[in-house]
Amino acid sequence: MSIRRPTSLFCLLLALPLCIACDDEPMTTVSGPSVAGPNGGGRAFATQSITVSPSQISPIVLGTSCPDARFVAPFTLGINGNGFTDLFLAQVDMQFVNRIGVTTPMLSISRQALIERFPSIRITALETRVFPFEFPLGCTSAPSGTLTISVVLADAQQRERRTTMTMPVR
């Protein structure tokens, strides 16, 4: 009596690793802060919550003459601590695109400018901080479009994470 291996079983075993390797879904999902390294050493940079208020930005009139910015878009940036370590507001970039696609130059506020603007740029691990900003929209009629806000946060080890949000301006 001879034992024969069917070729279909061989093909199935050969194809199985290929099917697993092509899977688009992650094998594990991290839903909160995690600790990396043996015995909890080397904490990972956990995700924190960043919000912009109001949810739709309404331009306000500052002045009546140019070349100064006549319209500005005020908003408040809210940042929740990550629960592990203190964070620092490292940079804020803003750019406006009007409804027909014309883009303004990027307005970048560096760490040094943020230190001069606010008493502290530190967000402790368990607090929520708010930072008020205004984006100058120019001298034309009341602008309508989107404002892209990019926030860079750094932890104590100078690891940075960038979060970008797009807000409507009406």
C-alpha positions as CSV (number, residue, x, y, z in Angstrom):
1,M,0.0,0.0,0.0
2,S,1.5,3.3,-1.0
3,I,0.7,6.7,0.4
4,R,0.4,9.5,-2.2
5,R,0.3,13.2,-1.5
6,P,-2.3,14.9,-3.6
7,T,-0.9,17.8,-5.6
8,S,-3.8,20.0,-4.5
9,L,-2.7,19.8,-0.9
10,F,0.8,20.8,-1.9
11,C,-0.5,23.8,-3.9
12,L,-2.7,24.8,-1.0
13,L,0.2,24.7,1.5
14,L,2.4,26.7,-1.0
15,A,-0.3,29.4,-1.5
16,L,-1.2,29.8,2.2
17,P,1.8,32.0,3.1
18,L,1.2,34.1,0.0
19,C,-2.4,34.8,1.0
20,I,-1.4,35.8,4.5
21,A,1.4,38.1,3.2
22,C,-1.0,40.0,0.9
23,D,-3.6,40.8,3.7
24,D,-4.3,44.5,3.9
25,E,-5.7,44.4,7.4
26,P,-3.4,44.7,10.3
27,M,-2.9,41.7,12.5
28,T,-3.1,43.7,15.7
29,T,-4.9,47.0,16.5
30,V,-3.6,49.4,19.1
31,S,-6.4,51.4,20.5
32,G,-4.6,53.3,23.2
33,P,-1.2,54.3,24.6
34,S,1.3,51.4,24.7
35,V,4.5,50.7,26.4
36,A,7.4,49.6,24.3
37,G,10.5,47.6,25.3
38,P,11.1,44.9,28.0
39,N,9.6,45.5,31.4
40,G,7.9,48.7,30.2
41,G,11.1,50.6,29.3
42,G,11.1,53.1,26.4
43,R,7.7,54.5,26.3
44,A,6.1,55.0,22.9
45,F,4.8,58.4,21.7
46,A,1.1,58.0,22.3
47,T,-1.6,59.6,20.4
48,Q,-3.3,62.7,21.9
49,S,-6.4,64.6,21.0
50,I,-6.1,67.9,19.0
51,T,-9.2,69.9,18.3
52,V,-10.0,73.2,16.6
53,S,-12.8,75.4,17.8
54,P,-15.2,76.5,16.3
55,S,-15.8,73.7,13.8
56,Q,-16.5,76.2,11.1
57,I,-14.2,79.3,11.2
58,S,-15.9,82.7,10.5
59,P,-13.7,85.5,9.3
60,I,-13.9,88.8,11.2
61,V,-13.0,92.3,10.1
62,L,-10.1,93.9,11.8
63,G,-9.4,97.1,9.9
64,T,-10.7,99.1,7.0
65,S,-7.6,99.7,4.9
66,C,-4.9,97.7,3.2
67,P,-2.0,96.6,3.2
68,D,-2.7,95.2,6.7
69,A,-4.8,92.1,6.9
70,R,-8.4,93.2,6.8
71,F,-9.9,89.8,7.5
72,V,-8.7,87.3,10.0
73,A,-9.8,83.8,10.8
74,P,-9.7,83.3,14.6
75,F,-9.7,79.8,16.1
76,T,-8.7,78.0,19.3
77,L,-6.4,75.0,19.2
78,G,-7.2,72.5,22.0
79,I,-4.6,69.9,22.9
80,N,-5.1,67.0,25.4
81,G,-2.2,65.4,27.1
82,N,-1.3,61.9,26.1
83,G,-1.4,60.4,29.6
84,F,2.3,59.4,29.6
85,T,4.6,62.3,29.3
86,D,4.5,66.1,28.9
87,L,4.3,67.4,25.4
88,F,5.4,70.7,23.9
89,L,3.9,72.7,21.1
90,A,6.8,72.8,18.7
91,Q,5.3,74.4,15.5
92,V,2.0,75.4,13.9
93,D,1.7,75.8,10.2
94,M,-1.4,77.3,8.5
95,Q,-2.5,77.7,4.9
96,F,-5.7,79.0,3.3
97,V,-7.1,77.8,0.0
98,N,-10.1,79.8,-1.3
99,R,-13.1,78.2,-3.0
100,I,-11.6,78.6,-6.5
101,G,-8.3,77.0,-5.5
102,V,-6.0,80.0,-4.9
103,T,-3.6,79.1,-2.1
104,T,-2.0,81.6,0.2
105,P,1.6,81.2,1.3
106,M,2.2,78.9,4.3
107,L,2.3,80.8,7.6
108,S,4.6,78.9,9.9
109,I,4.9,79.7,13.6
110,S,8.2,78.3,15.0
111,R,8.8,77.1,18.6
112,Q,10.6,80.3,19.4
113,A,7.7,82.4,18.2
114,L,5.2,80.2,20.1
115,I,7.3,80.7,23.3
116,E,7.1,84.5,22.8
117,R,3.4,84.4,22.1
118,F,2.3,82.1,25.0
119,P,3.3,82.0,28.7
120,S,4.0,78.2,28.3
121,I,4.0,75.8,25.3
122,R,4.0,72.8,27.7
123,I,1.0,70.4,27.8
124,T,1.3,68.2,30.9
125,A,0.4,64.5,30.5
126,L,-3.1,64.8,32.1
127,E,-4.2,68.3,31.1
128,T,-5.9,70.0,28.3
129,R,-4.5,73.3,27.0
130,V,-6.0,75.8,24.6
131,F,-4.0,78.1,22.4
132,P,-5.8,81.0,20.6
133,F,-4.7,81.8,17.0
134,E,-5.7,84.1,14.1
135,F,-4.9,83.5,10.5
136,P,-4.6,86.7,8.4
137,L,-6.8,86.3,5.3
138,G,-5.9,89.6,3.5
139,C,-7.7,92.6,2.1
140,T,-10.2,91.3,-0.4
141,S,-13.9,90.6,0.2
142,A,-14.9,88.1,2.9
143,P,-13.0,85.0,2.1
144,S,-14.5,81.5,1.8
145,G,-12.5,78.3,1.5
146,T,-10.5,75.9,3.8
147,L,-7.8,76.5,6.3
148,T,-5.3,73.7,6.8
149,I,-3.7,73.7,10.2
150,S,-0.7,71.5,10.9
151,V,0.5,71.1,14.5
152,V,3.8,69.6,15.6
153,L,4.1,68.3,19.1
154,A,7.3,67.1,20.7
155,D,7.9,65.0,23.8
156,A,10.7,65.4,26.3
157,Q,13.0,63.2,24.1
158,Q,12.4,65.6,21.2
159,R,10.4,63.0,19.2
160,E,7.9,64.9,17.1
161,R,4.5,64.1,15.8
162,R,2.6,66.2,13.2
163,T,-1.2,66.3,13.0
164,T,-3.0,68.1,10.2
165,M,-6.6,69.2,10.1
166,T,-8.6,71.1,7.4
167,M,-11.3,73.5,8.6
168,P,-14.0,75.2,6.6
169,V,-13.9,79.1,6.5
170,R,-17.3,80.7,5.7
